[in-house]
Structure formats: structure tokens, C-alpha cells
Amino acid sequence: MTLKETKNLSANRYELTIAISAEELAEGVKKAYNQRKDNIAIPGFRKGKAPYAMVIKMYGEEAFYEDALNILYPEAVDSAIKESGLKVINDKMDTDIESISKEDGVVLKVAVTTYPEIEIGKYKGLKAEKVIAKVEDSEVDAQVNAMADRNARMVSIEDRAAQNGDTVVIDFEGFADGVAFDGGKAEGYSLELGSGSFIPGFEEQIVGKNIGEEFDIDVTFPEEYGAENLAGKPAVFKIKLHEIKFRELPVIDDEFAKDVSEFDTLADLKADIKEKALAQKTKIAEEEAENDLVQQIVDSIKGEIPEAMFESRLEQSVQEFGYRLQMQGLDLDTYLKYSGTSMDDFKATFRPQAESQVKFRLALEKIVELEKIEATEEELEAEFKKMAEAYNMEVEAVKNAVPAEELAKDVAVQKAIDFIKENAVITEVEAKSEKKPAAKKSTAKKTTTAKKTTKKAEEAAE
């Protein structure tokens, strides 16, 4: 197999002319024959027992050319790419068979997309701000109150009428024009008053009623109601109230702390909540400062980036989202159906993030090149060990599954991120008051746009 010519078609697009010799083609034909021989029937021979020469004489070598090329193609293209010295993106390659014959072998033309040559601007001495993390007592109290709310218990009430916030147990049956309608009847139904679960006016008319009362509720279905036969129509619901319950919150004290945590006192519980909240806010502040630095570098990139790189990252993002759905017992097609979103529109939500990720990766690889950053053997071993622990595998099994060369690239890229931060000027600032919204820096806005888009999609899945 020989690379005959490398031709530049356009930016990041090359055509490789590859020659496969007659001898190599003949070998490929023999391999194709061996794969298919058990299904070849020749009069006078059992299937798979006819001699190769007789099969070729009857069918001709041409009958095996397609299978032979499928066998020879991967090695031929890989060899040609290595010989060309091009850094090729692993996307769809356009292939044209220029000629094929027993005497001259095969000549292929393969169009490939290459990694772009980019330039980056300043990456040392970048400036960013990091918010000083603080946790107010009110935030801690809010978390404690939420814990109390989760540990509330339902208590039956017998000495007063129903109020908003109560949960009532009722029987009901609905009538329109004096006739009971489908789906309008239930017994022992639990309804939280004020939740807005039922059509407007329904819950409000239960407020003030007592256990054992039977009464009618007059309502009008909304014009946009799902059932056309009821939309905009008046209706009467006959109600019987069986039970009134309300959520009783626990007293927030040391006993409460013992019940809901591993701590013996409320003070210790609050201290733990505050410590964890502070750690989380600190992490977020550091990530936001890092995002600011990232965006400055992304904005400085110059060079034509192939669309194939963005499409590849988009597909990866969609697959990752699909995996998260599967873990929740859903699938992407069902999610798109019920969210009323087309695949193209769904993919578009990931576009800003994909572009930013591709550009930043290219920028980091450029910094790795310029600063001659490399992964040490110790760092690779540590990374293999970390992966083994994460996936509950033996280290050697991970090494067999993950090429050390690819992992070394990832480690070097991470070191480039550390290099950027170590050489940046990061100023700590007080958090801006939420009462007085202030204009954010344009770089920060650009940095967070993609994350917000993806976060919305993730929240919808959850």
C-alpha cells in the first residue's frame, strides 16, 4: 500500500491518493473468499468444499472485490495517513475508487479533515475576579427549616373547619348539564387545599367545611381545558368531606438534630451545614473565575475550525444526556416526544457549549505545545489508579482499555489549565448585592451561557 499524492483541497481538507498493489488485492480477494466460501455452491461440490481456483474461474475475482476492499481499506488508509504526517479528525471520510483491476490493483482517493492550525492570544497574566465565599446564618436556617419540612408528619384535625394548606380526604363526583362525566369521580381522594391541583374555584369552596359535611361545588371549566366536551362549561361537584389533616413541623432543637443527623446538638448540625455550604460556594467561585479565564482564551483563538469538530462534540453531548436519561429509566426519543422538541432543536441547545469546549481544547493543546507540557509516568500511574477506583476495575484492565498516549494528552491538557491559573492574576472581591443588580462582565456572560443552556436541559431530565 502506497501513498501516491497528498493534495490540499481547502482549509483543513486534504485528498489522499492511495495505491493498493495487485498482489495486495489478490490477498484481499483470498481473505474475502475464505469468509464467504461456506455459502458458495458449485455443482458437484458440497458448500464450502469447492477449490478456490474453480470458484474464481466460475465467478471471477470481481465478485470478491467489494469484500476485499472492505478488508484492505482500514489498513491502507491508516498507513497513508501516517505517511502523510497529517493530523486527521476521525470523522466520515469521502472515498472514491479511481480504478481497480487484477493487473494494476486499486487506486483510491480519500478526502480527510485535519485538525486546524490555530493561534491564541495572551494566556499568561490573565486577570479574573473570584467572589469571596460567605454563608449567612439565614442560609443555614433555611436549610434547617427545609429539613424540618421534610420530616413533618400529617396530623388529623377534628375540632375545626378545613383551611388552606390542609390536606382533605374527600369523595367527589362531577356533573355537567346534570349528567355525570367520565373521570369526574373518586373516593377517598387526598387533596392539598391551595395547591392548585384542581380547576379554579374547586379547592377554595372546600375551605371552611367540616368533617362529615356533604355539599356541592359550582365551578366552570377553563376554555382551554383538555376535554373538549367540558371546556368552558359549568359543572357541579358533589362532595363528601371525610378527613382533615395538616402537616405538623417538628420542634427544631437538639432532639431534632439527633433525629435527622449524626450530630447531638443543633449547634453542631448548623456548623456542619455552614461548613459544607462554604466549601460548595468556594468551589463555585473558583469555577466561575476559571470560566472567566477560559473565555478570555477562547475569545482570542484565530483559525478556521472544521465543522466536523463541532458536530462530533454535539453528538457526544447528546449521547451523554441520553445516558443520564437511561439512568432515570427514560430514553431520549420519549423525552423529546413529551417535551415537544425536535432532535435538531434539542441539539441546538448544546451548540454554544460544544463550540466553547472545542475551542478551549484546541487552545489548551496549543499551550501544551508552546510550553512543552508533558505528563510524567507518576501522573499517568495516578490517573490510571483513579480511573480503576472510579470504575471498580483492576489497574491493568484499565491500562488495556485506555491507551496511555491518549491519557497522557488529557493529563497534559489538565496541566495546561493549572498553568493558566498559576500564571493568572485573580483578585478576590465581595459578592455583589442581589438587591442591586449590576451589569456583569461580557466575558462572564459568554462563559456561562453554554452552561446555563445545558443545565436547563439537565433539569428537565431530572
C-alpha positions in Angstrom: 0.0 0.0 0.0 1.5 3.3 -1.1 0.6 7.0 -0.6 0.9 8.4 -4.2 -0.2 12.0 -3.6 -1.4 14.4 -0.8 -3.4 17.3 -2.2 -4.7 20.3 -0.2 -8.4 20.8 -1.2 -9.2 23.7 1.2 -8.6 24.7 4.7 -8.3 21.6 6.9 -9.3 19.4 3.9 -6.9 17.1 2.1 -7.2 14.4 -0.6 -5.0 11.3 -0.3 -4.4 9.2 -3.4 -3.6 5.6 -2.2 -2.4 2.7 -4.3 -3.0 -0.9 -3.3 -0.8 -3.3 -5.4 -2.2 -6.2 -7.5 -0.6 -8.6 -5.0 -2.3 -7.0 -2.1 -5.6 -7.0 -3.9 -5.2 -10.7 -4.7 -4.5 -11.4 -1.0 -7.6 -9.4 -0.1 -9.7 -11.5 -2.6 -8.5 -14.7 -0.9 -9.4 -13.5 2.5 -12.9 -12.4 1.2 -13.3 -15.9 -0.4 -12.4 -17.6 2.9 -15.0 -15.5 4.7 -17.8 -16.4 2.2 -16.8 -19.9 1.0 -19.2 -21.8 3.3 -22.1 -20.1 1.4 -20.7 -20.7 -2.1 -22.4 -23.5 -4.1 -20.6 -25.2 -7.0 -22.2 -28.1 -8.9 -20.6 -31.4 -7.8 -19.2 -30.0 -4.5 -20.7 -29.5 -1.1 -20.9 -25.9 0.1 -17.5 -24.6 1.2 -15.6 -27.5 -0.4 -15.1 -26.2 -4.0 -11.4 -25.3 -4.7 -10.5 -21.6 -4.8 -9.3 -21.7 -8.4 -12.6 -23.2 -9.6 -14.7 -20.6 -7.7 -12.6 -17.8 -9.2 -12.9 -19.4 -12.7 -16.7 -19.6 -12.3 -17.4 -16.2 -10.6 -14.4 -14.2 -11.4 -12.3 -12.2 -8.9 -14.5 -9.2 -9.4 -17.2 -10.9 -7.4 -15.0 -10.6 -4.3 -13.7 -7.0 -4.9 -16.2 -5.3 -2.6 -15.4 -7.6 0.3 -11.7 -7.5 -0.4 -11.7 -3.7 -0.3 -13.6 -3.7 3.0 -10.8 -5.9 4.4 -7.9 -3.8 2.9 -9.3 -0.3 3.3 -8.7 0.4 7.1 -5.0 -0.6 7.0 -4.5 1.2 3.7 -6.0 4.5 4.9 -4.3 4.3 8.3 -0.9 3.7 6.6 -1.5 6.6 4.2 -2.4 9.0 7.0 0.7 8.1 9.0 2.8 8.5 5.8 1.2 11.9 5.1 2.0 13.3 8.5 -1.5 14.8 8.7 -3.3 15.0 12.0 -6.7 13.7 10.8 -10.0 14.1 12.6 -11.8 10.8 13.0 -15.0 11.7 11.1 -16.6 10.5 7.9 -14.1 10.2 5.1 -15.2 10.6 1.4 -13.8 7.8 -0.6 -13.7 7.3 -4.4 -12.4 4.2 -6.2 -10.5 5.6 -9.2 -9.6 2.2 -10.6 -9.5 -1.4 -9.7 -8.1 -4.4 -11.7 -6.4 -7.7 -11.3 -3.3 -6.4 -13.2 -2.9 -3.0 -11.6 -4.5 -3.3 -8.2 -6.5 -0.4 -6.7 -6.2 3.4 -6.7 -8.3 5.2 -4.1 -8.9 8.8 -3.4 -9.8 9.6 0.2 -10.8 13.1 1.4 -10.0 13.7 5.1 -10.5 16.5 7.5 -7.5 17.6 9.5 -7.1 19.4 12.9 -6.8 23.2 12.4 -3.7 25.3 12.8 -4.7 27.9 15.3 -3.2 30.9 17.0 -4.0 32.0 20.5 -3.6 35.3 22.2 -2.3 36.1 25.7 -2.6 33.2 28.1 -0.2 34.4 30.8 -1.0 37.1 33.2 -4.8 37.0 32.5 -7.0 38.8 35.0 -10.1 37.4 36.7 -12.2 38.1 39.8 -13.1 35.5 42.4 -16.0 36.1 44.8 -15.2 35.7 48.5 -17.4 32.8 49.6 -19.6 33.6 52.6 -22.5 31.8 54.2 -25.1 33.8 56.1 -26.9 32.4 59.2 -30.2 32.9 57.3 -29.0 30.4 54.6 -28.2 27.9 57.3 -31.6 28.4 58.9 -33.3 27.9 55.6 -31.6 24.5 55.2 -32.6 23.5 58.7 -36.2 24.6 58.0 -36.2 22.6 54.8 -35.0 19.5 56.8 -37.8 20.1 59.3 -40.3 20.4 56.4 -39.1 17.0 55.0 -39.6 15.5 58.5 -43.1 16.9 59.1 -45.9 14.5 59.9 -49.6 14.5 59.0 -51.9 15.1 61.9 -55.7 14.6 61.8 -57.9 17.5 62.8 -61.4 17.1 64.2 -62.1 20.4 66.0 -62.1 22.9 63.2 -63.0 23.5 59.6 -60.7 23.0 56.7 -58.1 25.7 55.9 -55.7 26.5 53.1 -52.7 24.3 53.5 -54.7 21.4 55.0 -54.9 18.1 53.2 -58.5 16.8 53.0 -59.8 13.4 52.1 -62.9 13.6 50.0 -65.3 11.7 47.8 -66.4 13.7 44.7 -68.5 13.2 41.6 -68.8 15.8 38.8 -71.9 16.6 36.7 -72.3 18.7 33.6 -75.8 19.5 32.4 -77.0 17.1 35.2 -75.1 14.2 33.7 -72.0 12.6 35.4 -68.9 12.8 33.1 -66.0 10.4 32.7 -63.1 11.0 35.0 -65.1 13.2 37.4 -65.5 10.7 40.2 -63.2 9.5 43.0 -63.4 8.2 46.6 -61.0 8.7 49.4 -59.1 11.3 47.4 -56.4 13.3 49.2 -56.2 16.9 48.1 -54.0 19.7 49.5 -56.0 22.9 49.6 -54.3 25.8 47.9 -52.1 23.5 45.8 -53.9 24.5 42.6 -54.2 20.8 41.7 -57.9 21.1 40.6 -59.7 23.6 38.3 -60.1 27.2 39.6 -62.7 27.6 42.4 -62.7 23.9 43.4 -60.3 24.0 46.3 -61.5 27.3 47.6 -65.0 26.1 48.1 -63.8 23.3 50.4 -62.2 25.8 52.8 -64.5 26.3 55.8 -66.2 22.9 55.6 -66.2 20.4 58.4 -65.7 16.6 58.6 -68.8 14.7 57.6 -70.3 17.6 55.6 -71.8 16.8 52.2 -72.1 19.8 49.8 -72.0 20.9 46.2 -69.3 22.9 44.5 -70.1 25.0 41.5 -67.2 25.6 39.0 -66.6 26.4 35.4 -64.1 24.5 33.3 -61.4 26.7 31.7 -61.9 27.4 27.9 -58.6 25.7 27.2 -59.5 22.6 29.2 -58.1 19.3 27.7 -61.5 17.6 27.3 -63.4 19.4 24.6 -66.8 18.3 25.9 -66.1 20.1 29.2 -64.1 23.1 28.0 -65.8 26.3 29.1 -68.8 24.5 30.6 -70.3 25.0 34.1 -70.2 21.9 36.4 -71.4 20.8 39.8 -69.3 18.5 42.0 -71.0 16.7 44.9 -68.5 16.4 47.7 -68.3 14.5 51.0 -65.5 15.5 53.4 -64.1 12.5 55.4 -60.9 13.8 57.0 -58.9 17.0 57.5 -55.1 16.7 58.1 -52.3 19.2 58.4 -48.5 18.9 58.3 -47.1 19.3 61.8 -43.4 20.5 61.8 -41.0 19.2 64.4 -39.6 21.5 67.0 -36.1 22.5 65.9 -33.9 21.7 68.8 -31.1 19.3 69.9 -33.5 16.3 69.8 -34.4 17.3 66.2 -30.7 17.4 65.3 -30.2 13.9 66.8 -33.2 12.5 64.8 -32.2 13.9 61.4 -28.4 13.7 61.5 -25.3 12.2 63.2 -24.9 15.2 65.5 -26.0 15.5 69.1 -26.7 19.2 69.1 -28.4 21.7 66.8 -25.3 23.9 67.0 -23.2 21.1 65.6 -25.7 20.4 62.9 -25.7 24.1 61.8 -21.9 24.2 61.9 -21.7 21.3 59.6 -24.3 22.8 57.2 -22.4 26.0 57.2 -19.0 24.3 56.5 -20.4 22.3 53.6 -22.2 25.3 52.1 -19.0 27.4 52.4 -17.0 24.6 50.6 -19.6 24.5 47.9 -19.7 28.3 47.4 -15.9 28.3 47.4 -15.8 25.7 44.6 -18.4 27.6 42.6 -16.4 30.8 43.0 -13.2 29.1 41.8 -15.0 27.5 38.8 -16.5 30.9 37.8 -13.1 32.5 37.9 -11.7 29.7 35.9 -14.5 30.0 33.4 -13.6 33.7 33.0 -10.0 32.8 32.2 -11.2 30.1 29.8 -13.5 32.5 27.9 -10.7 35.0 27.5 -8.6 32.4 25.9 -11.4 31.1 23.7 -12.1 34.6 22.5 -8.5 35.0 21.5 -8.4 32.0 19.2 -7.7 32.7 15.5 -8.1 30.0 12.9 -10.7 28.1 10.8 -12.1 25.2 12.8 -13.8 22.4 10.9 -17.5 22.0 11.4 -16.8 18.3 11.9 -15.2 19.0 15.3 -18.3 20.9 16.5 -20.6 18.2 15.2 -18.6 15.5 16.9 -18.8 17.3 20.2 -22.5 17.9 19.8 -23.1 14.2 19.2 -21.1 13.4 22.3 -23.1 15.9 24.4 -26.4 14.4 23.1 -25.2 10.8 23.9 -24.1 11.9 27.4 -27.5 13.4 28.0 -29.2 10.2 26.7 -27.1 8.1 29.2 -28.3 10.3 32.1 -31.9 9.7 31.0 -31.3 6.0 30.8 -30.1 6.0 34.4 -33.5 7.5 35.3 -35.4 4.9 33.3 -36.1 7.1 30.3 -34.9 7.3 26.8 -34.1 10.3 24.6 -36.9 9.7 22.0 -39.5 9.6 24.7 -38.0 12.7 26.3 -38.1 14.6 23.0 -41.7 13.5 22.3 -43.1 14.6 25.7 -41.1 17.8 25.7 -42.3 18.7 22.2 -38.8 19.2 20.9 -37.2 18.1 17.7 -33.8 16.5 17.7 -32.4 19.4 15.7 -33.7 22.0 18.2 -32.5 19.8 21.1 -29.0 19.6 19.6 -29.0 23.4 19.1 -29.2 23.9 22.8 -25.8 22.3 23.1 -24.2 24.3 20.3 -22.8 27.2 22.3 -21.3 24.7 24.8 -19.9 22.5 22.1 -18.2 25.4 20.3 -16.7 26.7 23.5 -15.4 23.2 24.5 -13.8 22.5 21.1 -12.1 25.9 21.0 -10.9 25.6 24.6 -9.5 22.1 24.0 -7.6 23.4 20.9 -6.3 26.3 22.9 -5.1 24.1 25.7 -3.4 21.8 23.2 -1.6 24.8 21.8 -0.4 25.8 25.2 0.8 22.3 25.8 2.8 22.6 22.6 4.1 26.1 23.3 5.1 25.4 26.9 6.2 21.8 26.2 4.0 20.4 28.9 4.1 16.6 29.4 2.6 14.0 31.6 5.0 12.2 33.9 5.0 8.5 34.5 3.9 9.1 38.1 1.0 11.3 36.9 -0.1 8.6 34.4 0.0 5.9 37.0 -2.0 8.1 39.4 -4.6 8.7 36.8 -4.9 5.0 35.9 -5.3 4.2 39.6 -8.0 6.9 40.0 -9.9 5.5 37.0 -9.6 2.0 38.3 -11.1 3.0 41.6 -13.9 5.0 39.9 -15.0 2.1 37.7 -14.1 -0.6 40.3 -11.6 -2.3 37.9 -8.1 -3.6 38.1 -5.5 -1.1 37.1 -4.1 -3.4 34.4 -7.6 -3.8 33.0 -7.9 0.0 32.7 -4.5 0.2 31.0 -5.6 -2.3 28.5 -8.8 -0.4 27.8 -7.4 3.2 27.7 -4.4 4.0 25.5 -1.6 5.6 27.6 -0.9 8.0 24.7 -4.5 9.4 24.8 -4.5 9.6 28.6 -1.2 11.4 28.5 -2.8 14.1 26.3 -5.6 14.5 28.7 -3.2 14.9 31.7 -1.1 17.4 29.8 -4.3 19.4 28.9 -5.3 19.5 32.6 -1.8 20.6 33.5 -2.2 23.4 30.9 -5.3 24.6 32.8 -3.3 24.6 36.1 -0.6 26.6 34.2 -3.1 29.2 33.2 -4.4 29.6 36.7 -1.0 29.7 38.2 0.1 32.5 35.8 -3.2 34.5 36.2 -3.9 37.5 38.4 -7.0 36.5 40.4 -8.5 39.2 42.6 -10.8 38.3 45.4 -13.9 40.5 45.5 -17.0 40.8 47.7 -20.2 39.2 46.4 -22.5 41.8 44.7 -25.7 42.5 46.5 -28.7 40.8 45.0 -30.9 43.8 45.8 -28.9 46.0 43.4 -28.4 44.0 40.1 -25.1 45.1 38.5 -24.0 44.6 34.9 -21.9 41.6 34.5 -18.7 41.5 32.5 -19.3 40.4 28.9 -16.7 37.6 29.3 -18.6 36.1 32.3 -21.8 36.2 30.4 -20.3 34.4 27.4 -18.7 31.9 29.7 -21.9 30.9 31.5 -24.3 30.9 28.5 -23.5 27.3 27.4 -23.6 26.0 31.0 -27.0 27.6 31.6 -28.3 26.0 28.4 -27.2 22.6 29.3 -28.3 23.0 32.9 -31.9 23.7 31.7 -31.9 20.5 29.7 -30.5 18.5 32.6 -33.1 20.0 35.0 -35.8 19.0 32.6 -34.5 15.4 32.6 -34.4 15.3 36.3 
